[in-house]
Amino acid sequence: MNSNSLQTVALIALLVVAGGVSWAFQLRDPLHVDTAPLTALPSDVEGWQGRDIPLAGTVEEMLRADDHVQRSYFKPAGGLVWLYIGYYGTERGGRSEHAPWECYPTAGWEIVEDHTSQLPLADGDAIQEIVVRRAGEERLVHFWYRTSRTDHIVGELAHAWDRFLGRLTIGRADGAFVRLSTQLRDESVSSGRARLRAFGAGLDPQLAAHWPKESNPVPQQATDG
């Protein structure tokens, strides 16, 4: 068998496997999403006190998430941090509709620094970072993706791969986009970075404990009647 024939056989085998996996996904029962745990995320994060910020209706329709958490967190000795979490269940594909480098310019913010490559954290995880400016105000922004399997994911491709593995192994492909931001007032980026990293370290275990639940619906038992 020559090399062309081997490549043809390999391609056919790959297509058969991909088709079988896709068919198996289609045969699975739809998952029921319970986002109540995420909604019950504590408003206290390591001494930071949070307050819910409602999303505008037009923004909520545009994002098309299964659930959101948007809050401001204040700490007298630590300043102000804004949190946004957009959760997308398996049926939504687990993928955020909009990325920061699209959303911020649309809202009138200019991206003045873009560190979208991996920015390491102390525990070995990573995040992405940008600095945005509008009307003289500068904000430092940290963001990453998360799934039921992985705490910090950098980049949309890595996020898609993690969701695919999740659906293949545990039947879940849900995910969330997590964003932290803080205003830079006469301080260096490193100071704002330390603030966001400290807040994020306190948020991670809370988010893990309050991750939305997905499960197959329990079939109702037939009753005589």
LUMVOZA-602272 format. One record per residue (C-alpha): residue in one letter; x, y, z; residue number from 0. Coordinates in steps of 0.5 Angstrom, whole numbers, plus 2048, in hexadecimal, padded with zeros to 3 digits. Layout:
BEGIN
<pt residuo="A" px="X" py="Y" pz="Z" num="NUM"/>
...
//
This chain:
BEGIN
<pt residuo="M" px="800" py="800" pz="800" num="0"/>
<pt residuo="N" px="803" py="807" pz="7FE" num="1"/>
<pt residuo="S" px="803" py="80D" pz="802" num="2"/>
<pt residuo="N" px="7FD" py="810" pz="7FE" num="3"/>
<pt residuo="S" px="7F9" py="80A" pz="800" num="4"/>
<pt residuo="L" px="7FB" py="80A" pz="807" num="5"/>
<pt residuo="Q" px="7F9" py="811" pz="808" num="6"/>
<pt residuo="T" px="7F2" py="810" pz="805" num="7"/>
<pt residuo="V" px="7F1" py="80A" pz="80A" num="8"/>
<pt residuo="A" px="7F3" py="80F" pz="80F" num="9"/>
<pt residuo="L" px="7EF" py="814" pz="80D" num="10"/>
<pt residuo="I" px="7E9" py="810" pz="80C" num="11"/>
<pt residuo="A" px="7EA" py="80D" pz="813" num="12"/>
<pt residuo="L" px="7EA" py="814" pz="816" num="13"/>
<pt residuo="L" px="7E4" py="816" pz="813" num="14"/>
<pt residuo="V" px="7E0" py="80F" pz="816" num="15"/>
<pt residuo="V" px="7E3" py="810" pz="81D" num="16"/>
<pt residuo="A" px="7E1" py="818" pz="81C" num="17"/>
<pt residuo="G" px="7DA" py="816" pz="81A" num="18"/>
<pt residuo="G" px="7D9" py="811" pz="81F" num="19"/>
<pt residuo="V" px="7DB" py="816" pz="825" num="20"/>
<pt residuo="S" px="7D6" py="81B" pz="822" num="21"/>
<pt residuo="W" px="7D1" py="816" pz="821" num="22"/>
<pt residuo="A" px="7D2" py="813" pz="829" num="23"/>
<pt residuo="F" px="7D1" py="81B" pz="82B" num="24"/>
<pt residuo="Q" px="7CB" py="81B" pz="827" num="25"/>
<pt residuo="L" px="7C8" py="815" pz="82B" num="26"/>
<pt residuo="R" px="7C9" py="818" pz="832" num="27"/>
<pt residuo="D" px="7C3" py="81B" pz="835" num="28"/>
<pt residuo="P" px="7C3" py="822" pz="836" num="29"/>
<pt residuo="L" px="7C6" py="825" pz="83D" num="30"/>
<pt residuo="H" px="7C2" py="829" pz="842" num="31"/>
<pt residuo="V" px="7C6" py="82F" pz="844" num="32"/>
<pt residuo="D" px="7C5" py="831" pz="84B" num="33"/>
<pt residuo="T" px="7C9" py="838" pz="84C" num="34"/>
<pt residuo="A" px="7C6" py="839" pz="853" num="35"/>
<pt residuo="P" px="7CD" py="838" pz="856" num="36"/>
<pt residuo="L" px="7D0" py="83D" pz="852" num="37"/>
<pt residuo="T" px="7CB" py="842" pz="854" num="38"/>
<pt residuo="A" px="7CC" py="841" pz="85B" num="39"/>
<pt residuo="L" px="7D4" py="842" pz="85A" num="40"/>
<pt residuo="P" px="7D6" py="846" pz="861" num="41"/>
<pt residuo="S" px="7D6" py="84D" pz="861" num="42"/>
<pt residuo="D" px="7DC" py="84D" pz="865" num="43"/>
<pt residuo="V" px="7E3" py="84B" pz="862" num="44"/>
<pt residuo="E" px="7E9" py="84C" pz="867" num="45"/>
<pt residuo="G" px="7E6" py="852" pz="86B" num="46"/>
<pt residuo="W" px="7E4" py="855" pz="864" num="47"/>
<pt residuo="Q" px="7DC" py="857" pz="864" num="48"/>
<pt residuo="G" px="7D8" py="856" pz="85E" num="49"/>
<pt residuo="R" px="7D2" py="859" pz="85B" num="50"/>
<pt residuo="D" px="7CE" py="857" pz="855" num="51"/>
<pt residuo="I" px="7CE" py="85B" pz="84F" num="52"/>
<pt residuo="P" px="7C8" py="859" pz="84A" num="53"/>
<pt residuo="L" px="7CA" py="858" pz="843" num="54"/>
<pt residuo="A" px="7C6" py="85D" pz="83E" num="55"/>
<pt residuo="G" px="7C1" py="859" pz="83A" num="56"/>
<pt residuo="T" px="7C4" py="85A" pz="834" num="57"/>
<pt residuo="V" px="7CB" py="858" pz="836" num="58"/>
<pt residuo="E" px="7C8" py="852" pz="839" num="59"/>
<pt residuo="E" px="7C4" py="850" pz="832" num="60"/>
<pt residuo="M" px="7CB" py="851" pz="82F" num="61"/>
<pt residuo="L" px="7CF" py="84D" pz="833" num="62"/>
<pt residuo="R" px="7CA" py="847" pz="833" num="63"/>
<pt residuo="A" px="7CC" py="843" pz="839" num="64"/>
<pt residuo="D" px="7C9" py="83E" pz="83E" num="65"/>
<pt residuo="D" px="7CA" py="843" pz="844" num="66"/>
<pt residuo="H" px="7CF" py="849" pz="846" num="67"/>
<pt residuo="V" px="7D2" py="84B" pz="84C" num="68"/>
<pt residuo="Q" px="7D4" py="853" pz="84C" num="69"/>
<pt residuo="R" px="7D6" py="856" pz="852" num="70"/>
<pt residuo="S" px="7DB" py="85B" pz="855" num="71"/>
<pt residuo="Y" px="7DF" py="85A" pz="85B" num="72"/>
<pt residuo="F" px="7E2" py="85F" pz="860" num="73"/>
<pt residuo="K" px="7E7" py="85E" pz="865" num="74"/>
<pt residuo="P" px="7E9" py="864" pz="869" num="75"/>
<pt residuo="A" px="7F0" py="863" pz="869" num="76"/>
<pt residuo="G" px="7F0" py="860" pz="862" num="77"/>
<pt residuo="G" px="7EC" py="864" pz="85D" num="78"/>
<pt residuo="L" px="7E7" py="862" pz="858" num="79"/>
<pt residuo="V" px="7E6" py="85B" pz="854" num="80"/>
<pt residuo="W" px="7E1" py="85A" pz="84F" num="81"/>
<pt residuo="L" px="7DF" py="853" pz="84D" num="82"/>
<pt residuo="Y" px="7DB" py="850" pz="848" num="83"/>
<pt residuo="I" px="7DA" py="848" pz="846" num="84"/>
<pt residuo="G" px="7D6" py="846" pz="840" num="85"/>
<pt residuo="Y" px="7D4" py="83F" pz="841" num="86"/>
<pt residuo="Y" px="7D2" py="83A" pz="83B" num="87"/>
<pt residuo="G" px="7CF" py="833" pz="83B" num="88"/>
<pt residuo="T" px="7D1" py="82E" pz="837" num="89"/>
<pt residuo="E" px="7CB" py="82F" pz="833" num="90"/>
<pt residuo="R" px="7CD" py="836" pz="831" num="91"/>
<pt residuo="G" px="7D4" py="833" pz="82F" num="92"/>
<pt residuo="G" px="7D7" py="835" pz="836" num="93"/>
<pt residuo="R" px="7DA" py="83B" pz="832" num="94"/>
<pt residuo="S" px="7DA" py="843" pz="833" num="95"/>
<pt residuo="E" px="7D7" py="847" pz="82E" num="96"/>
<pt residuo="H" px="7DC" py="84D" pz="82E" num="97"/>
<pt residuo="A" px="7E3" py="84E" pz="830" num="98"/>
<pt residuo="P" px="7E6" py="854" pz="833" num="99"/>
<pt residuo="W" px="7EA" py="856" pz="82D" num="100"/>
<pt residuo="E" px="7E3" py="857" pz="82A" num="101"/>
<pt residuo="C" px="7DF" py="859" pz="830" num="102"/>
<pt residuo="Y" px="7E3" py="85F" pz="832" num="103"/>
<pt residuo="P" px="7E4" py="862" pz="82C" num="104"/>
<pt residuo="T" px="7DD" py="862" pz="82A" num="105"/>
<pt residuo="A" px="7DB" py="865" pz="831" num="106"/>
<pt residuo="G" px="7E0" py="86B" pz="82F" num="107"/>
<pt residuo="W" px="7E6" py="868" pz="833" num="108"/>
<pt residuo="E" px="7ED" py="868" pz="830" num="109"/>
<pt residuo="I" px="7F2" py="862" pz="831" num="110"/>
<pt residuo="V" px="7F8" py="866" pz="833" num="111"/>
<pt residuo="E" px="7FC" py="85F" pz="835" num="112"/>
<pt residuo="D" px="7FB" py="858" pz="833" num="113"/>
<pt residuo="H" px="7FE" py="853" pz="837" num="114"/>
<pt residuo="T" px="7F9" py="84D" pz="834" num="115"/>
<pt residuo="S" px="7FF" py="848" pz="834" num="116"/>
<pt residuo="Q" px="7FF" py="844" pz="83B" num="117"/>
<pt residuo="L" px="800" py="848" pz="841" num="118"/>
<pt residuo="P" px="803" py="843" pz="846" num="119"/>
<pt residuo="L" px="800" py="843" pz="84D" num="120"/>
<pt residuo="A" px="803" py="841" pz="854" num="121"/>
<pt residuo="D" px="800" py="83A" pz="854" num="122"/>
<pt residuo="G" px="802" py="838" pz="84C" num="123"/>
<pt residuo="D" px="7FB" py="83A" pz="849" num="124"/>
<pt residuo="A" px="7FB" py="840" pz="844" num="125"/>
<pt residuo="I" px="7F6" py="846" pz="842" num="126"/>
<pt residuo="Q" px="7F6" py="84B" pz="83D" num="127"/>
<pt residuo="E" px="7F7" py="852" pz="83E" num="128"/>
<pt residuo="I" px="7F5" py="859" pz="83A" num="129"/>
<pt residuo="V" px="7F5" py="860" pz="83C" num="130"/>
<pt residuo="V" px="7EF" py="864" pz="839" num="131"/>
<pt residuo="R" px="7EE" py="86C" pz="839" num="132"/>
<pt residuo="R" px="7E8" py="870" pz="838" num="133"/>
<pt residuo="A" px="7E7" py="878" pz="83A" num="134"/>
<pt residuo="G" px="7ED" py="878" pz="83E" num="135"/>
<pt residuo="E" px="7EC" py="872" pz="842" num="136"/>
<pt residuo="E" px="7F0" py="86C" pz="842" num="137"/>
<pt residuo="R" px="7EE" py="865" pz="844" num="138"/>
<pt residuo="L" px="7F2" py="85E" pz="845" num="139"/>
<pt residuo="V" px="7EF" py="858" pz="842" num="140"/>
<pt residuo="H" px="7F0" py="851" pz="844" num="141"/>
<pt residuo="F" px="7EC" py="84B" pz="841" num="142"/>
<pt residuo="W" px="7EC" py="844" pz="83F" num="143"/>
<pt residuo="Y" px="7E7" py="83E" pz="83E" num="144"/>
<pt residuo="R" px="7E5" py="839" pz="842" num="145"/>
<pt residuo="T" px="7E2" py="832" pz="842" num="146"/>
<pt residuo="S" px="7DF" py="82D" pz="847" num="147"/>
<pt residuo="R" px="7E6" py="829" pz="846" num="148"/>
<pt residuo="T" px="7EB" py="82F" pz="845" num="149"/>
<pt residuo="D" px="7EC" py="835" pz="84A" num="150"/>
<pt residuo="H" px="7F0" py="83A" pz="845" num="151"/>
<pt residuo="I" px="7F0" py="839" pz="83D" num="152"/>
<pt residuo="V" px="7F4" py="83E" pz="839" num="153"/>
<pt residuo="G" px="7F1" py="83F" pz="832" num="154"/>
<pt residuo="E" px="7EB" py="83D" pz="82E" num="155"/>
<pt residuo="L" px="7EE" py="837" pz="82B" num="156"/>
<pt residuo="A" px="7F0" py="834" pz="831" num="157"/>
<pt residuo="H" px="7E9" py="836" pz="834" num="158"/>
<pt residuo="A" px="7E6" py="832" pz="82E" num="159"/>
<pt residuo="W" px="7EB" py="82C" pz="82F" num="160"/>
<pt residuo="D" px="7E9" py="82C" pz="836" num="161"/>
<pt residuo="R" px="7E2" py="82C" pz="835" num="162"/>
<pt residuo="F" px="7E2" py="826" pz="830" num="163"/>
<pt residuo="L" px="7E6" py="822" pz="835" num="164"/>
<pt residuo="G" px="7E1" py="823" pz="83A" num="165"/>
<pt residuo="R" px="7DB" py="821" pz="836" num="166"/>
<pt residuo="L" px="7DF" py="81B" pz="833" num="167"/>
<pt residuo="T" px="7E1" py="819" pz="83A" num="168"/>
<pt residuo="I" px="7DB" py="81B" pz="83F" num="169"/>
<pt residuo="G" px="7D6" py="81D" pz="83A" num="170"/>
<pt residuo="R" px="7D7" py="825" pz="83C" num="171"/>
<pt residuo="A" px="7D9" py="82A" pz="838" num="172"/>
<pt residuo="D" px="7D7" py="830" pz="83C" num="173"/>
<pt residuo="G" px="7DC" py="836" pz="83D" num="174"/>
<pt residuo="A" px="7DC" py="83D" pz="840" num="175"/>
<pt residuo="F" px="7E0" py="844" pz="83E" num="176"/>
<pt residuo="V" px="7E3" py="847" pz="844" num="177"/>
<pt residuo="R" px="7E5" py="84E" pz="844" num="178"/>
<pt residuo="L" px="7E8" py="853" pz="84A" num="179"/>
<pt residuo="S" px="7E9" py="85A" pz="849" num="180"/>
<pt residuo="T" px="7EC" py="860" pz="84D" num="181"/>
<pt residuo="Q" px="7ED" py="867" pz="84C" num="182"/>
<pt residuo="L" px="7F4" py="86A" pz="84C" num="183"/>
<pt residuo="R" px="7F4" py="870" pz="850" num="184"/>
<pt residuo="D" px="7FB" py="873" pz="850" num="185"/>
<pt residuo="E" px="7FE" py="86C" pz="851" num="186"/>
<pt residuo="S" px="802" py="867" pz="84D" num="187"/>
<pt residuo="V" px="800" py="862" pz="849" num="188"/>
<pt residuo="S" px="803" py="85D" pz="84E" num="189"/>
<pt residuo="S" px="7FF" py="860" pz="854" num="190"/>
<pt residuo="G" px="7F9" py="85E" pz="850" num="191"/>
<pt residuo="R" px="7FB" py="858" pz="84E" num="192"/>
<pt residuo="A" px="7FD" py="856" pz="855" num="193"/>
<pt residuo="R" px="7F6" py="858" pz="858" num="194"/>
<pt residuo="L" px="7F2" py="854" pz="852" num="195"/>
<pt residuo="R" px="7F7" py="84E" pz="854" num="196"/>
<pt residuo="A" px="7F5" py="84E" pz="85B" num="197"/>
<pt residuo="F" px="7EE" py="84E" pz="85A" num="198"/>
<pt residuo="G" px="7EE" py="849" pz="854" num="199"/>
<pt residuo="A" px="7F2" py="844" pz="859" num="200"/>
<pt residuo="G" px="7EC" py="845" pz="85E" num="201"/>
<pt residuo="L" px="7E7" py="844" pz="859" num="202"/>
<pt residuo="D" px="7E9" py="83E" pz="856" num="203"/>
<pt residuo="P" px="7E7" py="839" pz="85B" num="204"/>
<pt residuo="Q" px="7E0" py="83D" pz="85C" num="205"/>
<pt residuo="L" px="7DF" py="83C" pz="855" num="206"/>
<pt residuo="A" px="7E1" py="834" pz="855" num="207"/>
<pt residuo="A" px="7DC" py="833" pz="85B" num="208"/>
<pt residuo="H" px="7D6" py="837" pz="857" num="209"/>
<pt residuo="W" px="7D7" py="834" pz="850" num="210"/>
<pt residuo="P" px="7D1" py="833" pz="84C" num="211"/>
<pt residuo="K" px="7CE" py="82C" pz="84C" num="212"/>
<pt residuo="E" px="7CC" py="828" pz="846" num="213"/>
<pt residuo="S" px="7C9" py="822" pz="846" num="214"/>
<pt residuo="N" px="7C4" py="81D" pz="842" num="215"/>
<pt residuo="P" px="7BD" py="81E" pz="844" num="216"/>
<pt residuo="V" px="7BA" py="819" pz="848" num="217"/>
<pt residuo="P" px="7B5" py="815" pz="845" num="218"/>
<pt residuo="Q" px="7AE" py="816" pz="848" num="219"/>
<pt residuo="Q" px="7AB" py="80F" pz="84A" num="220"/>
<pt residuo="A" px="7A4" py="80D" pz="847" num="221"/>
<pt residuo="T" px="79E" py="80D" pz="84C" num="222"/>
<pt residuo="D" px="798" py="809" pz="84B" num="223"/>
<pt residuo="G" px="792" py="80E" pz="84A" num="224"/>
//
